[in-house]
Amino acid sequence: MYLSRLAPAALAALLMLTGCPEKKSTTETAETLEQPAVPKAPAFNADSAYAFTAKQVAFGPRVPNTPAHVKTADWIIAKFKALGLSVKEQPFQAMAFDGKMLRSRNIIAQYQPQATRRVAIFSHWDTRPFADKDKTNKNAPLDGASDGASGVGIALEMARVLAAQKDSLAPGVGVDFILFDSEDYGYDGSTQSEKENLLARQEAAGESSWCLGSQYWAKNILPVGYKPSYGILLDMVGAKNAKFSREELSRQQARDVVDKVWNTASQLGFSDYFLFNDSYGITDDHVYTNKAGVRTIDIIDHVPVGEEYFPAYHHTTQDNMSIIDKRTLKAVGQTVLTTIYGE
């Protein structure tokens, strides 16, 4: 996926663009300040989120230009509509690093579209077309159970829970579920050095071969004039024993949101997942949503020790339903849902 460390120059440029000063990463810290009471929120159903995740995986690898990709998007759109959300599609074409033109579409589903104050929940729904980190099958497509499907599964379950609430029990904000396409069809020089990156010139100019859907959305924002209070990106949020650190760009752009989410997780008893330690910045969809003016944090599975940023299943055929854990889905889904109810 977006999977290289966010270059210091790129981070500095984004901070200059958004008017925020650059700060250094810090070591692990403990939060000791007294926290307000946990907002009352409906229960997030991990069984349902698991089923939504499994349904996507069952279509097959969601690689652009394949029947499985089309069928999955159609199903996601139909599911949001069945829940009563207002749904928009944003079709686009983008050239991948290998020259293929990817037929793609972003999906935007709005809960309480009439609400003035809004929160965005971002994720990506496509899968990487090759398991380039796999030791034996590096050209195989991925199931993308955690890397893609889990974020969408949580989003769908959040939408289901919200849609089931009476008006008197609705949160004080509208919620937009914005799912990006063609996020994971990028060039990784550490695993694909034998391939030519035809987007190298664009990358030198500050764009990326990753996150094609969020890059398109950032230049063509939908809904038009969209200005939510903040956004939360869900990426790789379903694996057993997942660990979520406070990523650098997230801290720089929306430290108050990072604190809100991590403190909520702690109060709910999910500190085994949401660690109070800081990690360096990476290239993910939140880079481009932040550039578009939406203050966005990234919740992403991260190895908190050693040199490797991502867990062992990342971009391998191990990323299948066998690694998905309902406890992780519950930790993320309940934390984000409760955070929204605190607005």
C-alpha positions as CSV (number, residue, x, y, z in Angstrom):
1,M,0.0,0.0,0.0
2,Y,1.5,3.3,0.8
3,L,4.2,1.7,2.4
4,S,7.2,3.8,2.6
5,R,8.2,6.2,5.3
6,L,6.8,9.6,4.5
7,A,9.8,11.6,3.4
8,P,10.8,14.5,5.7
9,A,10.6,16.9,2.7
10,A,7.1,15.7,1.8
11,L,6.0,16.0,5.4
12,A,7.5,19.5,5.7
13,A,5.8,20.6,2.4
14,L,2.4,19.3,3.7
15,L,2.9,21.1,7.0
16,M,3.7,24.3,5.2
17,L,0.7,23.9,3.0
18,T,-1.6,23.5,6.0
19,G,0.1,26.0,8.2
20,C,1.2,23.6,10.9
21,P,4.8,23.6,12.2
22,E,6.8,20.4,12.0
23,K,7.5,18.5,15.2
24,K,9.9,15.7,16.0
25,S,8.7,12.2,16.8
26,T,8.7,11.3,20.4
27,T,9.3,8.1,22.3
28,E,6.6,6.2,24.2
29,T,4.6,8.3,26.7
30,A,1.9,7.6,29.2
31,E,-1.2,9.8,29.4
32,T,-1.9,10.7,33.0
33,L,-4.4,13.6,32.7
34,E,-7.8,13.1,34.1
35,Q,-10.2,12.3,31.3
36,P,-13.9,13.2,30.9
37,A,-16.5,10.5,31.2
38,V,-16.9,8.1,28.2
39,P,-19.7,9.2,25.9
40,K,-22.7,6.9,25.9
41,A,-22.8,5.1,22.5
42,P,-24.6,2.1,21.1
43,A,-22.8,-1.2,21.0
44,F,-20.7,-2.1,18.0
45,N,-21.3,-5.6,16.8
46,A,-18.1,-7.4,16.0
47,D,-19.9,-10.5,14.6
48,S,-21.6,-8.3,12.1
49,A,-18.3,-6.5,11.1
50,Y,-16.7,-9.8,10.7
51,A,-19.4,-11.0,8.4
52,F,-19.1,-7.8,6.3
53,T,-15.4,-8.4,6.1
54,A,-15.8,-12.0,5.1
55,K,-18.4,-11.1,2.4
56,Q,-15.9,-8.8,0.6
57,V,-13.1,-11.5,0.7
58,A,-15.5,-14.0,-0.7
59,F,-15.8,-12.1,-3.9
60,G,-12.1,-12.8,-4.5
61,P,-9.2,-10.3,-4.7
62,R,-10.7,-6.8,-5.3
63,V,-8.1,-5.9,-8.0
64,P,-9.2,-3.1,-10.4
65,N,-10.3,-4.2,-13.8
66,T,-11.5,-7.6,-12.5
67,P,-15.1,-8.9,-12.1
68,A,-14.5,-9.4,-8.4
69,H,-13.7,-5.7,-8.1
70,V,-16.9,-4.7,-9.8
71,K,-19.1,-7.1,-7.8
72,T,-17.6,-5.9,-4.5
73,A,-18.3,-2.3,-5.2
74,D,-21.8,-3.0,-6.3
75,W,-22.4,-4.9,-3.1
76,I,-21.0,-2.2,-0.9
77,I,-23.1,0.4,-2.6
78,A,-26.2,-1.7,-2.3
79,K,-25.6,-2.4,1.4
80,F,-25.2,1.3,2.2
81,K,-28.4,2.1,0.3
82,A,-30.3,-0.7,2.0
83,L,-29.3,0.9,5.3
84,G,-30.9,4.2,4.2
85,L,-27.7,6.2,3.6
86,S,-27.4,8.7,0.7
87,V,-24.8,7.2,-1.7
88,K,-22.7,8.8,-4.4
89,E,-20.3,7.1,-6.7
90,Q,-17.2,8.8,-8.1
91,P,-15.9,6.9,-11.1
92,F,-12.4,7.7,-12.4
93,Q,-9.6,6.2,-14.4
94,A,-6.0,6.3,-13.2
95,M,-2.7,5.0,-14.6
96,A,-0.9,2.6,-12.4
97,F,2.9,2.5,-12.1
98,D,3.0,-0.4,-14.7
99,G,1.1,1.6,-17.3
100,K,-2.3,-0.1,-16.8
101,M,-5.4,2.2,-16.8
102,L,-7.4,1.3,-13.8
103,R,-11.2,1.6,-14.0
104,S,-12.0,2.8,-10.5
105,R,-14.6,4.3,-8.3
106,N,-14.7,6.0,-4.9
107,I,-17.8,5.4,-2.8
108,I,-19.4,8.1,-0.6
109,A,-22.2,7.2,1.8
110,Q,-23.7,9.8,4.0
111,Y,-25.5,9.3,7.3
112,Q,-27.7,12.3,8.3
113,P,-26.7,14.3,5.2
114,Q,-28.6,17.3,6.4
115,A,-26.4,17.7,9.5
116,T,-24.1,20.8,9.3
117,R,-21.3,19.3,11.5
118,R,-19.8,16.2,10.0
119,V,-17.1,13.6,10.6
120,A,-15.5,11.6,7.8
121,I,-14.6,7.9,8.1
122,F,-12.1,6.9,5.3
123,S,-10.9,3.5,4.2
124,H,-10.0,1.8,0.9
125,W,-11.8,-1.1,-0.6
126,D,-9.5,-2.4,-3.3
127,T,-6.7,-5.0,-2.9
128,R,-3.1,-5.2,-4.0
129,P,-2.7,-7.2,-7.2
130,F,0.5,-8.9,-6.1
131,A,1.8,-10.3,-2.8
132,D,5.3,-8.8,-3.4
133,K,6.4,-9.4,0.2
134,D,5.4,-13.1,0.0
135,K,8.4,-15.5,0.1
136,T,6.8,-18.0,-2.3
137,N,4.0,-16.3,-4.1
138,K,5.0,-12.7,-4.8
139,N,2.9,-12.4,-8.0
140,A,-0.3,-13.7,-6.4
141,P,-3.1,-11.3,-5.7
142,L,-4.2,-10.7,-2.1
143,D,-7.4,-11.4,-0.3
144,G,-6.8,-8.2,1.6
145,A,-8.8,-9.3,4.6
146,S,-7.2,-6.8,7.0
147,D,-5.7,-4.6,4.4
148,G,-8.9,-3.1,2.9
149,A,-11.8,-5.4,3.9
150,S,-11.6,-4.9,7.6
151,G,-11.8,-1.1,7.4
152,V,-14.8,-1.3,5.1
153,G,-16.4,-4.0,7.3
154,I,-16.1,-1.6,10.3
155,A,-17.5,1.2,8.3
156,L,-20.5,-0.8,7.2
157,E,-21.2,-2.0,10.8
158,M,-21.0,1.6,12.0
159,A,-23.5,2.6,9.3
160,R,-25.8,-0.2,10.3
161,V,-25.7,0.8,14.0
162,L,-26.2,4.4,13.2
163,A,-29.1,3.7,10.9
164,A,-30.8,1.7,13.6
165,Q,-30.9,4.5,16.1
166,K,-34.0,6.5,16.8
167,D,-33.7,10.2,16.1
168,S,-33.4,10.9,19.8
169,L,-30.4,8.6,20.1
170,A,-28.5,9.8,17.0
171,P,-25.1,11.4,17.4
172,G,-24.8,15.2,17.2
173,V,-22.9,15.0,13.9
174,G,-23.5,13.6,10.4
175,V,-21.1,10.9,9.3
176,D,-19.6,10.3,5.9
177,F,-18.1,7.0,4.9
178,I,-15.7,7.7,2.1
179,L,-14.1,4.6,0.6
180,F,-11.2,5.0,-1.8
181,D,-10.4,2.8,-4.8
182,S,-7.0,1.9,-6.4
183,E,-5.1,2.7,-3.2
184,D,-2.9,-0.4,-3.1
185,Y,-1.7,-0.6,-6.7
186,G,1.6,1.2,-6.0
187,Y,5.3,0.6,-6.6
188,D,7.5,-0.7,-3.8
189,G,11.1,-0.3,-4.7
190,S,12.2,-2.7,-1.9
191,T,10.3,-5.6,-3.4
192,Q,9.7,-4.7,-7.1
193,S,13.1,-3.4,-8.2
194,E,12.9,-5.6,-11.3
195,K,9.9,-3.6,-12.5
196,E,9.9,-0.1,-14.0
197,N,7.9,2.6,-12.2
198,L,6.3,4.6,-15.0
199,L,5.1,7.1,-12.4
200,A,8.5,7.9,-11.1
201,R,8.5,11.4,-12.6
202,Q,5.1,12.2,-10.9
203,E,6.4,10.9,-7.6
204,A,9.4,13.2,-7.9
205,A,6.8,16.0,-8.3
206,G,5.1,15.2,-5.0
207,E,2.5,12.7,-6.2
208,S,2.5,8.9,-5.6
209,S,1.9,5.6,-7.3
210,W,-0.1,4.7,-4.2
211,C,-3.4,6.1,-3.0
212,L,-4.7,6.9,-6.5
213,G,-8.3,7.1,-5.3
214,S,-7.6,9.6,-2.5
215,Q,-5.4,11.6,-4.8
216,Y,-8.3,11.9,-7.3
217,W,-10.8,12.7,-4.5
218,A,-8.6,15.4,-3.1
219,K,-8.6,17.1,-6.5
220,N,-12.3,16.5,-7.1
221,I,-13.8,16.7,-3.6
222,L,-17.2,15.0,-3.3
223,P,-19.6,16.1,-1.9
224,V,-18.7,19.5,-3.4
225,G,-17.4,22.0,-0.8
226,Y,-17.1,19.2,1.8
227,K,-15.7,20.5,5.1
228,P,-16.0,18.0,8.0
229,S,-14.7,18.7,11.4
230,Y,-12.1,15.9,11.0
231,G,-11.5,12.5,9.4
232,I,-10.4,9.1,10.6
233,L,-8.7,6.7,8.2
234,L,-9.2,3.0,8.9
235,D,-6.5,0.8,7.4
236,M,-5.4,-2.7,8.4
237,V,-7.7,-2.7,11.4
238,G,-8.8,-6.3,11.7
239,A,-5.9,-8.6,12.4
240,K,-5.3,-10.5,15.7
241,N,-3.2,-8.6,18.2
242,A,-3.1,-5.5,16.0
243,K,-1.2,-2.5,17.4
244,F,-2.1,1.1,16.6
245,S,0.5,3.8,17.3
246,R,0.1,7.6,17.0
247,E,1.4,8.2,13.4
248,E,3.5,11.3,12.9
249,L,1.4,13.1,10.2
250,S,-1.7,12.3,12.2
251,R,-0.2,14.0,15.2
252,Q,1.0,17.0,13.2
253,Q,-2.3,17.6,11.5
254,A,-4.9,16.6,14.1
255,R,-3.3,16.0,17.4
256,D,-6.6,16.8,19.2
257,V,-8.3,14.0,17.2
258,V,-5.5,11.6,18.0
259,D,-5.8,12.3,21.7
260,K,-9.5,12.0,21.6
261,V,-9.5,8.6,19.9
262,W,-6.6,7.1,21.9
263,N,-8.0,8.4,25.2
264,T,-11.4,7.0,24.3
265,A,-9.8,3.6,23.5
266,S,-8.1,3.6,26.9
267,Q,-11.2,4.4,28.8
268,L,-13.0,1.6,27.0
269,G,-10.3,-0.9,27.9
270,F,-8.6,-1.2,24.5
271,S,-5.1,0.1,25.4
272,D,-3.7,-3.3,24.4
273,Y,-4.5,-2.2,20.8
274,F,-4.2,1.6,20.9
275,L,-0.7,2.2,22.2
276,F,0.5,5.5,23.7
277,N,3.6,5.6,21.6
278,D,4.5,7.6,18.5
279,S,5.5,6.3,15.1
280,Y,7.0,8.1,12.1
281,G,4.9,9.3,9.2
282,I,3.9,7.1,6.3
283,T,2.3,7.6,2.9
284,D,-1.3,6.6,3.2
285,D,-4.7,8.1,2.1
286,H,-4.6,10.6,5.0
287,V,-1.7,12.4,3.2
288,Y,-4.1,13.5,0.5
289,T,-7.2,14.1,2.6
290,N,-5.1,16.4,4.7
291,K,-3.9,18.2,1.6
292,A,-7.5,18.6,0.7
293,G,-8.1,20.4,4.0
294,V,-9.7,17.6,6.0
295,R,-7.7,17.1,9.2
296,T,-7.3,13.3,9.2
297,I,-5.7,10.7,11.4
298,D,-4.6,7.2,10.4
299,I,-5.5,4.1,12.5
300,I,-3.2,1.5,11.0
301,D,-1.6,-1.8,12.2
302,H,2.0,-1.1,13.1
303,V,4.8,-3.1,14.6
304,P,5.8,-1.0,17.6
305,V,9.4,-2.4,17.9
306,G,12.2,-3.0,15.5
307,E,12.9,-1.7,12.0
308,E,9.9,-3.2,10.2
309,Y,6.8,-0.9,10.3
310,F,4.2,-3.4,9.2
311,P,3.2,-6.8,10.6
312,A,4.2,-10.0,8.9
313,Y,1.0,-10.5,6.9
314,H,1.4,-7.1,5.1
315,H,1.3,-7.6,1.3
316,T,1.5,-11.4,1.5
317,T,-1.0,-14.2,1.0
318,Q,-1.2,-14.5,4.8
319,D,-3.6,-11.5,4.7
320,N,-6.7,-13.7,4.6
321,M,-9.7,-14.4,6.9
322,S,-7.6,-16.6,9.2
323,I,-5.9,-13.5,10.7
324,I,-9.1,-11.5,11.3
325,D,-10.0,-11.3,15.0
326,K,-13.4,-10.1,16.2
327,R,-11.8,-8.5,19.3
328,T,-9.7,-6.2,17.1
329,L,-12.8,-5.3,15.0
330,K,-14.6,-4.5,18.3
331,A,-11.7,-2.4,19.7
332,V,-11.6,-0.2,16.6
333,G,-15.3,0.0,15.8
334,Q,-16.4,0.7,19.4
335,T,-13.7,3.3,19.9
336,V,-14.5,5.2,16.7
337,L,-18.2,5.0,17.2
338,T,-17.9,6.2,20.8
339,T,-15.6,9.0,19.6
340,I,-18.3,10.1,17.2
341,Y,-20.9,10.1,20.0
342,G,-18.7,12.4,22.0
343,E,-19.2,15.2,19.4
